[in-house]
Every structure is written in structure tokens, then in C-alpha cells.
Amino acid sequence: MGATFSVNDPHYVSYPREIAEQEYRNSEERARPSKNGLPKYDMPDNISDLERLETQHYLMRYLWQSNFEAPVDEVLKSSDAKVLDVGCGHGTWIFELAQEYPNAQFTGIDTESFLPKREASDNVNFLEHDLLHGLPFSDNTFDFVHMRFLTQYISEKTWEDVIVKELVRVAKPGGWIEIVEFDYPHYSAGPKTRKFTKAAMEFLASKGFNGLLSLKLPSFLKATDQVDEIRKHDKSIALGKWAGKVGEFAIQDMALLVTELRGELSSFMNISEAEYDQLLESYKEEVEKYRTFFKTHRFFTQKKDASKLEK
Ligand SMILES: C[S@@+](CC[C@H](N)C(=O)[O-])C[C@H]1O[C@@H](n2cnc3c(N)ncnc32)[C@H](O)[C@@H]1O
């Protein structure tokens, strides 16, 4: 089954602005400090020194006010809990969790170019590995398996045939699996923005990738027949200064992603890199005018316990 995308997809068509704003407000209000206290996680004051993946991490952490959704807090406090982060990037997520849960053991895998420059600590290790070849771990190894933002690296078919099955395989019976993704289409989007995201979706589809993987992940997980109920929580992230500091972070992050794609996407769109950059500028203007946002999703599920797996 190849990636599918249609410009008529209801998820692609622009949202009414009132819904967009309400969705964004709901997200932001949950993160905002209460009258008497501070949020558990705040945003760094200055993002200009941060790399894109770090910006993204802090943005997610602030809006969700957590680093994960699965109910594993108690498990991670116990000694010998094992956590795997697949496609860990620079390891920002892992380092933070390793500090918060010093008794647990953390493993991150990624390709060489992305692995952190920082030294691993006592309870953190990193492994260079191409996950398209599967995961280099025995069955039933981890209490918590986490994977965030790999839509654009893996074809839909590989997600279905390899990745999701591998995440479930290496989780212990009763262990948790969490996948975090965002949708490429934007909501409450202006015409240039739609042109851009449509091109990005089609570009991904031309490689067999799916910029709306969130629609497929539940069925891929369910098809393993090894997980219990699949839960999904969503959050909208507003793009642009109209949404304050968070929106400013978010558009900077998205603009960096768009810039990373310049070479391949401009040639796919059959436009020059200069025209592409102009489109990027229009996109930045439009998100302010249309009050655009995009959606992130956290899927989490528990691998069936041993008695159910044997049946
Ligand atoms: C957008 S980054 C996300 C990083 C991290 N999960 C986060 O949320 O900050 C995607 C990561 O997936 C890694 N990746 C992509 N394809 C991979 C592969 N085939 N094997 C291992 N890592 C891969 C990239 O190197 C990159 O670090």
C-alpha cells in the first residue's frame, strides 16, 4: 500500500479560523502558569543559540507540559526500568529524562550524523544504527519505547511493515509504546501556505512517505495484534508572533525545516531556490495574517501482558 494524499482530504482543507483559534487557545491555556505557580516546564528565553531539534523539543515540552503521555512515571522511578528512544537525534529528550529518572536505563539510537556530541552518562547510552534494518534488540527488552518526529524519514510501507512491528516487538509484555508525530498540512492556512504544504505532501508521497501518518498509525499498531487500546492525544501549535512566544518559536522551527528541504523541494516544485525563499517569506507573513497552526499527536499503547500474548 503506497502513501495516499488528495488535495480534497478534509484534513488538508483550511479550517475555519474560529476553530483554529479555539484549538490553539485550549493548548496554550493548559501550558500557561496557574495564578500561584509556575509551569513545570518553561520555554528557554532565547532560541537563537539552539539547534532546530532542541527548539522543537522545548516547544513540545512546554505545550504538553510533559515529555511523554504513557503512564510510565512509576515504572521509570524503579531501578532497572529500560527506555528506548528511536531516532533520538541529539538526545535532548533522553538526557532530560535520564536526569529525572536516575534509576532507569536509557538507550538512544540514531544514525551517526545526528547522535549527540555530549558524552553519555551512567544511565544513558547511544547506539549508531539504521532503524530501517529493524531494531538491534531482543524481543521484550524495554519498559518504554518512544519515537518522535520521523514521518519524513520513513516510507509509509516501512512504517507498517517494519517500524511499528519492531517497536512492539522490543517492548516488554505490559510495556508502553509511544509515537509522536505532526501533520504536514496546516490549518487556517493562507493560499501560499497551502501551496507549500500541498507541494510538501506531494513530494513526500512521491517517495512513498505520508505527511499525514497520524491517520495511519493506529491501524498499523492494531494490526500487530499485540497491543491493548490505542490512545491518542492531540495538541495544536500556533505559528507566528500573533500567538506570542510559543508561536514565534514554532514558526522559527518550521521555517528551519522548510529551509532544510530547500534543495529537494524547490526542484520538485520546479522553481528556483530564490523563488522558494520568496515563498518561504510569504509563508511567514501569511501565518500571521491567517493565524495558522498545525497539529501534533501522541499515540500511546501498552503491549499486551504475557497471558494475553500467548492466546
Ligand atoms: C526530526 S529528528 C527527531 C529527533 C528526536 N526524536 C526529537 O524528537 O528531537 C529525526 C531523527 O531521526 C533520525 N533518523 C532518520 N532516519 C533514521 C534511520 N533510518 N535510522 C536511524 N535514525 C534515523 C535522524 O537522524 C534524526 O535524528
The ligand as an SDF file (V2000), in Angstrom:
LIG
                    3D

 27 29  0  0  0  0  0  0  0  0999 V2000
   13.2960   15.1860   13.3310 C   0  0  0  0  0  0  0  0  0  0  0  0
   14.5310   14.2900   14.0840 S   0  0  0  0  0  0  0  0  0  0  0  0
   13.7750   13.8950   15.6540 C   0  0  0  0  0  0  0  0  0  0  0  0
   14.7620   13.6670   16.7400 C   0  0  0  0  0  0  0  0  0  0  0  0
   14.1750   13.3580   18.1060 C   0  0  0  0  0  0  0  0  0  0  0  0
   13.3310   12.2010   18.0720 N   0  0  0  0  0  0  0  0  0  0  0  0
   13.4160   14.5360   18.6480 C   0  0  0  0  0  0  0  0  0  0  0  0
   12.1990   14.4680   18.7630 O   0  0  0  0  0  0  0  0  0  0  0  0
   14.0590   15.5320   18.9800 O   0  0  0  0  0  0  0  0  0  0  0  0
   14.5380   12.7420   13.2940 C   0  0  0  0  0  0  0  0  0  0  0  0
   15.7130   11.8550   13.7010 C   0  0  0  0  0  0  0  0  0  0  0  0
   15.5380   10.5800   13.1200 O   0  0  0  0  0  0  0  0  0  0  0  0
   16.8030   10.0990   12.7060 C   0  0  0  0  0  0  0  0  0  0  0  0
   16.6570    9.0730   11.6730 N   0  0  0  0  0  0  0  0  0  0  0  0
   16.0500    9.2200   10.4910 C   0  0  0  0  0  0  0  0  0  0  0  0
   16.1160    8.0930    9.7770 N   0  0  0  0  0  0  0  0  0  0  0  0
   16.8090    7.1950   10.5430 C   0  0  0  0  0  0  0  0  0  0  0  0
   17.2210    5.8520   10.3520 C   0  0  0  0  0  0  0  0  0  0  0  0
   16.9480    5.2120    9.2220 N   0  0  0  0  0  0  0  0  0  0  0  0
   17.8840    5.2430   11.3440 N   0  0  0  0  0  0  0  0  0  0  0  0
   18.1750    5.9020   12.4860 C   0  0  0  0  0  0  0  0  0  0  0  0
   17.7970    7.1870   12.7350 N   0  0  0  0  0  0  0  0  0  0  0  0
   17.1410    7.8240   11.7610 C   0  0  0  0  0  0  0  0  0  0  0  0
   17.5000   11.3630   12.1880 C   0  0  0  0  0  0  0  0  0  0  0  0
   18.9020   11.1650   12.1310 O   0  0  0  0  0  0  0  0  0  0  0  0
   17.0530   12.3890   13.2110 C   0  0  0  0  0  0  0  0  0  0  0  0
   17.9320   12.4610   14.2930 O   0  0  0  0  0  0  0  0  0  0  0  0
  1  2  1  0
  2  3  1  0
  2 10  1  0
  3  4  1  0
  4  5  1  0
  5  6  1  0
  5  7  1  0
  7  8  2  0
  7  9  1  0
 10 11  1  0
 11 12  1  0
 11 26  1  0
 12 13  1  0
 13 14  1  0
 13 24  1  0
 14 15  1  0
 14 23  1  0
 15 16  2  0
 16 17  1  0
 17 18  1  0
 17 23  2  0
 18 19  1  0
 18 20  2  0
 20 21  1  0
 21 22  2  0
 22 23  1  0
 24 25  1  0
 24 26  1  0
 26 27  1  0
M  CHG  2   2   1   9  -1
M  END
$$$$
